[in-house]
Amino acid sequence: RLTHGFQFAHEFDNKQVQDQIAFYQKNANLLRVGSERAEPFMFEIAQALEHRGMPAELALLPIVESAFNPNAAAPGNVVGMWQIQGSTGRSLGLKQDWWYDGRRDPLASTKAALDYLETLYEMFDSDWLLALAAYNAGPGNIQKAIDRNASRDRPTDFWSLNLPSVTKEYIPKLIALSQLVAARDHFGVELA
């Protein structure tokens, strides 16, 4: 079902994507654990993406972010399977108090993450790679990188921007995952 909704993953085949495919092949346990954890959530996420007309590849983003762990936490007050920052979560309407954190709620955080991704997509002129980079690094940082390249008459696409290494690996990881899912027999990948 997901692979029929893939919109951009097969447009890109470069060394960074191939390196991430090799990484996931060598670390098959990461993909297996991520796909096992995804099982309770994947139907709802895929349905939400279809309803919104968004690329199905985005259903794999929580594997990159947290291996689909709703309780994952990272430095900078980043929480949940979508790894949403506290202030971003509040701006997206996710309640956070002593008893409940909407960022850890799989359904609430999915809606918020998809809302945010749609906003970023519009902000970056309907470019999913730039929207995803902004999801990872923040829209201000991506806009600065675009402006820097534009002022030097350089291309402003994701692959041409000077970004932190974590962000430069983020998009190839997602594309690699989508290619592995789409051709799991070819790559010898087992999913839950």
KEKEGU-517117 format. One record per residue (C-alpha): residue number from 1; residue in three letters; x, y, z. Coordinates in steps of 0.02 Angstrom, whole numbers, plus 50000, padded with zeros to 5 digits. Each point is the difference from the previous one (the first is absolute). Layout:
<nodes>
  nr rest    xx    yy    zz
 NUM  ALA     X     Y     Z
...
</nodes>
This chain:
<nodes>
  nr rest    xx    yy    zz
   1  ARG 50000 50000 50000
   2  LEU 50138 50122 50045
   3  THR 50103 49971 49845
   4  HIS 49853 50048 49888
   5  GLY 50000 50171 50085
   6  PHE 50186 50033 49986
   7  GLN 50023 50165 49910
   8  PHE 50183 50049 50004
   9  ALA 50110 49860 50065
  10  HIS 50045 49927 49831
  11  GLU 50046 50168 49926
  12  PHE 50161 49999 50098
  13  ASP 50141 49875 49985
  14  ASN 50167 50068 50055
  15  LYS 50147 49951 50108
  16  GLN 49921 50066 50160
  17  VAL 49844 49894 49973
  18  GLN 50104 49848 49952
  19  ASP 50105 50022 50159
  20  GLN 49842 50001 50106
  21  ILE 49933 49845 49911
  22  ALA 50163 49913 50040
  23  PHE 49988 50060 50181
  24  TYR 49825 49928 50022
  25  GLN 50052 49838 49916
  26  LYS 50146 49982 50122
  27  ASN 49889 50049 50147
  28  ALA 49845 49901 49953
  29  ASN 49947 49994 50182
  30  LEU 49961 50187 49996
  31  LEU 49878 49976 49858
  32  ARG 49925 49844 50078
  33  VAL 49971 50085 50169
  34  GLY 49933 50157 49916
  35  SER 49879 49901 49893
  36  GLU 49941 49898 50151
  37  ARG 49968 50159 50099
  38  ALA 49913 50078 49849
  39  GLU 49871 49863 49988
  40  PRO 49871 50075 50121
  41  PHE 50014 50173 49920
  42  MET 50033 49974 49815
  43  PHE 49819 49979 49944
  44  GLU 49946 50165 50080
  45  ILE 50152 50093 49932
  46  ALA 49980 49929 49824
  47  GLN 49815 50043 50002
  48  ALA 50035 50179 50059
  49  LEU 50131 50023 49863
  50  GLU 49882 49934 49866
  51  HIS 49860 50112 50062
  52  ARG 50113 50153 49991
  53  GLY 50080 49951 49834
  54  MET 50173 50000 50079
  55  PRO 50143 49885 49947
  56  ALA 49989 49829 50080
  57  GLU 50188 50006 50034
  58  LEU 49958 50112 50148
  59  ALA 49927 49848 50089
  60  LEU 50179 49939 50018
  61  LEU 50063 50161 50080
  62  PRO 49972 49937 50179
  63  ILE 50124 49860 49963
  64  VAL 50131 50132 49964
  65  GLU 49946 50106 50147
  66  SER 49974 49873 50139
  67  ALA 49982 49823 49930
  68  PHE 49813 50028 50035
  69  ASN 50026 50018 50187
  70  PRO 49861 50113 50070
  71  ASN 50103 50025 50159
  72  ALA 50162 50046 49914
  73  ALA 50085 50155 50068
  74  ALA 50150 50095 49937
  75  PRO 50097 50154 50055
  76  GLY 49914 50166 49971
  77  ASN 49832 49944 50070
  78  VAL 49963 49896 49846
  79  VAL 49875 49861 50036
  80  GLY 49893 49864 49923
  81  MET 50005 49893 49845
  82  TRP 49997 50157 49892
  83  GLN 50132 50085 50111
  84  ILE 49906 50163 50021
  85  GLN 50080 50141 50099
  86  GLY 49901 50068 50147
  87  SER 49970 50175 49930
  88  THR 49959 49931 49828
  89  GLY 49877 49878 50078
  90  ARG 49913 50140 50095
  91  SER 49988 50105 49842
  92  LEU 49919 49850 49914
  93  GLY 49872 49983 50139
  94  LEU 50077 49853 50091
  95  LYS 49960 50010 50185
  96  GLN 50148 49975 50116
  97  ASP 49980 49994 50188
  98  TRP 50048 49895 50150
  99  TRP 49879 49859 49954
 100  TYR 49995 50000 49812
 101  ASP 50117 50042 49858
 102  GLY 49917 50000 49830
 103  ARG 50168 49974 49917
 104  ARG 49999 49823 50074
 105  ASP 49822 49968 49940
 106  PRO 50017 49908 49834
 107  LEU 49838 50066 49925
 108  ALA 50014 50180 50062
 109  SER 50184 50012 49954
 110  THR 49970 49927 49828
 111  LYS 49868 50131 49962
 112  ALA 50115 50138 50065
 113  ALA 50151 49935 49903
 114  LEU 49902 49988 49838
 115  ASP 49927 50174 50027
 116  TYR 50176 50066 50026
 117  LEU 50068 49910 49848
 118  GLU 49860 50072 49892
 119  THR 50041 50175 50065
 120  LEU 50185 49975 49962
 121  TYR 49959 49933 49826
 122  GLU 49903 50158 49961
 123  MET 50135 50109 50079
 124  PHE 50135 49922 49890
 125  ASP 49908 50015 49833
 126  SER 49931 49823 49993
 127  ASP 50170 49916 50020
 128  TRP 49988 49847 50112
 129  LEU 50187 49983 50024
 130  LEU 50016 50179 50064
 131  ALA 49844 49975 50108
 132  LEU 50077 49844 50077
 133  ALA 50166 50087 50026
 134  ALA 49905 50141 50088
 135  TYR 49909 49871 50108
 136  ASN 50171 49938 50055
 137  ALA 50102 50160 50014
 138  GLY 49867 50133 50018
 139  PRO 49929 50110 49861
 140  GLY 50110 50149 50046
 141  ASN 50160 49900 49976
 142  ILE 49944 49933 49831
 143  GLN 49947 50173 49941
 144  LYS 50171 50069 50051
 145  ALA 50087 49864 49900
 146  ILE 49888 50036 49849
 147  ASP 50032 50188 50014
 148  ARG 50188 49970 50016
 149  ASN 50002 49896 49840
 150  ALA 49886 50121 49908
 151  SER 50114 50147 50042
 152  ARG 50145 49904 49922
 153  ASP 49901 49949 49846
 154  ARG 50006 49817 50052
 155  PRO 49857 49874 49988
 156  THR 49878 50002 50146
 157  ASP 49939 49820 49995
 158  PHE 50027 49888 50151
 159  TRP 50151 49909 49926
 160  SER 50091 50164 49967
 161  LEU 49978 50080 50172
 162  ASN 50135 50008 50132
 163  LEU 49910 49920 50148
 164  PRO 50050 49912 50161
 165  SER 50050 49819 49972
 166  VAL 49850 49935 50098
 167  THR 49882 50091 49880
 168  LYS 50102 49949 49846
 169  GLU 49978 49817 50052
 170  TYR 49817 50019 50049
 171  ILE 49925 50006 49826
 172  PRO 50109 49860 49928
 173  LYS 49948 49891 50149
 174  LEU 49816 50024 49960
 175  ILE 50026 49972 49814
 176  ALA 50104 49845 50035
 177  LEU 49864 49931 50115
 178  SER 49867 50028 49868
 179  GLN 50105 49914 49868
 180  LEU 50033 49854 50118
 181  VAL 49814 49984 50038
 182  ALA 49952 50013 49816
 183  ALA 50124 49866 49946
 184  ARG 50026 49899 50158
 185  ASP 50019 49836 49904
 186  HIS 50134 50077 49890
 187  PHE 50095 50065 50152
 188  GLY 49968 49847 50108
 189  VAL 49914 50101 50136
 190  GLU 49876 49924 50123
 191  LEU 49863 50109 50072
 192  ALA 49873 49960 50135
</nodes>
